[in-house]
């Protein structure tokens, strides 16, 4: 059970009700993590949603974005975000076997995706420090300078939700990871 109290979504008012309405319109429901963040920090939730909209209009594919978010969540041990990004990765077109391999730190068979997963895992394990060789490796598979900025943004937003969900012990409302 989540640690922070979250009033019923229907009773939300002001900025919180506004952002919940935007989420419902976009995806049909308000995930528990967004409900909890919005209940106590509607501006923080707006910032996360804005960052996600920046990523959506960027040059990284949705599959790449979900690979990044899944790797970070797995390294952080955030069960909520692992479940969420496993589902979102599937919806983005990643195959169940690819998702399982990403979660289990195994090769997916896609050299570029595997290089991205290795790079992001290294970022997550080293507080963002990468060697010249690791930098050269991600560039060698075709990621651009612009995409490195987007990888950093995806990383930052995912760390926020991972940390929040670990603090809150957010109740998982996504399908169980198989």
C-alpha positions in Angstrom: 0.0 0.0 0.0 1.3 3.4 -0.9 2.7 5.5 2.0 1.3 8.9 0.8 -2.4 9.6 1.0 -4.1 10.2 -2.3 -7.6 11.5 -2.3 -10.1 10.1 -4.8 -9.3 11.5 -8.2 -12.8 12.9 -8.5 -12.4 15.1 -5.5 -9.2 16.8 -6.8 -9.4 20.6 -7.4 -7.4 23.3 -8.9 -4.0 22.6 -10.5 -4.2 18.9 -9.5 -7.6 18.4 -11.1 -6.4 20.2 -14.2 -3.4 17.9 -14.7 -5.4 14.8 -13.9 -7.9 15.8 -16.6 -5.0 16.2 -19.1 -3.7 12.7 -18.2 -7.2 11.1 -18.5 -7.7 12.7 -21.8 -4.3 11.5 -23.1 -4.2 8.0 -21.8 -7.7 7.2 -20.4 -6.7 6.9 -16.7 -4.4 8.3 -14.1 -1.6 5.9 -13.0 -1.0 5.6 -9.3 2.4 7.3 -9.5 0.9 10.3 -11.3 -2.0 10.4 -8.9 0.3 10.5 -5.9 2.7 13.0 -7.4 -0.1 15.3 -8.5 -1.9 15.1 -5.1 1.1 16.6 -3.4 3.1 18.3 -6.1 1.0 19.2 -9.2 3.8 21.4 -10.5 6.3 18.5 -10.3 3.8 16.3 -12.2 3.4 19.0 -14.8 7.2 19.2 -15.2 7.5 15.4 -15.7 4.7 15.5 -18.3 6.3 18.4 -20.1 9.6 16.6 -20.2 7.9 13.5 -21.6 6.3 15.7 -24.3 9.7 17.1 -25.2 11.0 13.5 -25.5 8.0 12.6 -27.6 8.8 15.3 -30.1 12.5 14.5 -30.1 14.6 12.3 -32.2 14.8 9.2 -30.0 12.3 6.5 -31.0 9.7 5.5 -28.5 11.4 2.1 -28.3 14.7 3.8 -27.4 12.9 5.9 -24.8 11.3 2.9 -23.2 14.6 1.0 -23.3 16.3 3.8 -21.4 13.5 4.0 -18.8 13.4 0.3 -18.3 17.1 0.0 -17.8 17.2 2.8 -15.3 14.2 1.4 -13.4 15.7 -2.1 -13.3 19.1 -0.8 -12.0 17.2 1.3 -9.4 15.1 -1.7 -8.4 11.9 0.3 -8.9 9.3 -2.5 -9.3 6.6 0.1 -10.2 8.6 1.6 -13.0 9.8 -1.8 -14.3 6.2 -2.9 -14.6 5.2 0.4 -16.2 8.0 0.6 -18.7 7.7 -3.1 -19.6 4.1 -2.4 -20.6 4.9 0.9 -22.3 7.9 -0.8 -24.1 5.5 -3.5 -25.4 3.1 -0.8 -26.6 6.0 1.0 -28.3 6.8 -2.2 -30.2 9.5 -4.0 -28.2 8.9 -7.7 -28.2 8.3 -9.5 -24.9 11.6 -11.4 -25.3 13.5 -8.1 -25.9 12.0 -6.6 -22.8 12.9 -9.7 -20.7 16.4 -9.6 -22.1 16.7 -5.9 -21.2 15.5 -6.5 -17.7 17.8 -9.4 -17.3 20.9 -7.6 -18.7 21.2 -9.9 -21.7 21.6 -9.1 -25.4 18.4 -8.5 -27.4 19.9 -9.3 -30.8 19.7 -5.6 -31.8 23.3 -4.2 -31.6 22.2 -0.6 -31.4 19.6 -1.3 -28.7 22.2 -3.4 -26.8 24.7 -0.5 -27.0 22.0 1.9 -25.7 21.2 -0.4 -22.8 24.8 -0.9 -21.9 25.5 2.9 -22.0 22.4 3.8 -19.9 23.2 1.0 -17.4 26.7 2.4 -17.1 25.3 5.9 -16.5 22.9 4.5 -13.8 25.6 2.5 -12.1 28.2 5.3 -12.1 26.1 8.4 -11.3 26.5 9.5 -14.9 30.3 9.1 -15.3 31.3 7.4 -18.6 34.7 6.8 -20.0 35.9 8.1 -23.4 35.6 4.5 -24.7 31.9 4.2 -23.5 31.2 7.6 -25.1 32.9 6.5 -28.3 30.9 3.3 -28.3 27.5 5.0 -28.1 28.5 7.4 -30.9 29.8 4.6 -33.0 26.4 2.9 -33.2 24.8 6.1 -34.5 23.5 8.1 -31.5 23.8 11.8 -32.2 24.8 14.7 -29.8 21.1 15.7 -29.8 20.1 12.2 -28.8 22.6 12.2 -26.0 20.8 15.3 -24.6 17.5 13.4 -25.0 19.0 10.3 -23.3 20.0 12.6 -20.4 16.5 14.0 -20.2 14.9 10.5 -20.2 17.4 9.5 -17.6 16.6 12.4 -15.3 12.8 12.0 -15.5 13.0 8.3 -14.8 15.3 8.8 -11.8 12.7 11.2 -10.4 9.8 8.7 -10.7 12.0 5.8 -9.5 13.0 7.8 -6.4 9.4 9.0 -5.8 8.0 5.5 -6.2 10.6 4.0 -3.8 9.7 6.7 -1.2 6.0 6.3 -1.6 6.1 2.5 -2.2 3.5 3.2 -4.9 1.0 0.4 -5.4 1.6 -1.1 -8.8 -1.3 -0.7 -11.2 0.3 -2.2 -14.3 0.4 -5.8 -15.4 2.8 -8.0 -13.6 6.2 -8.5 -15.3 6.5 -11.9 -16.8 
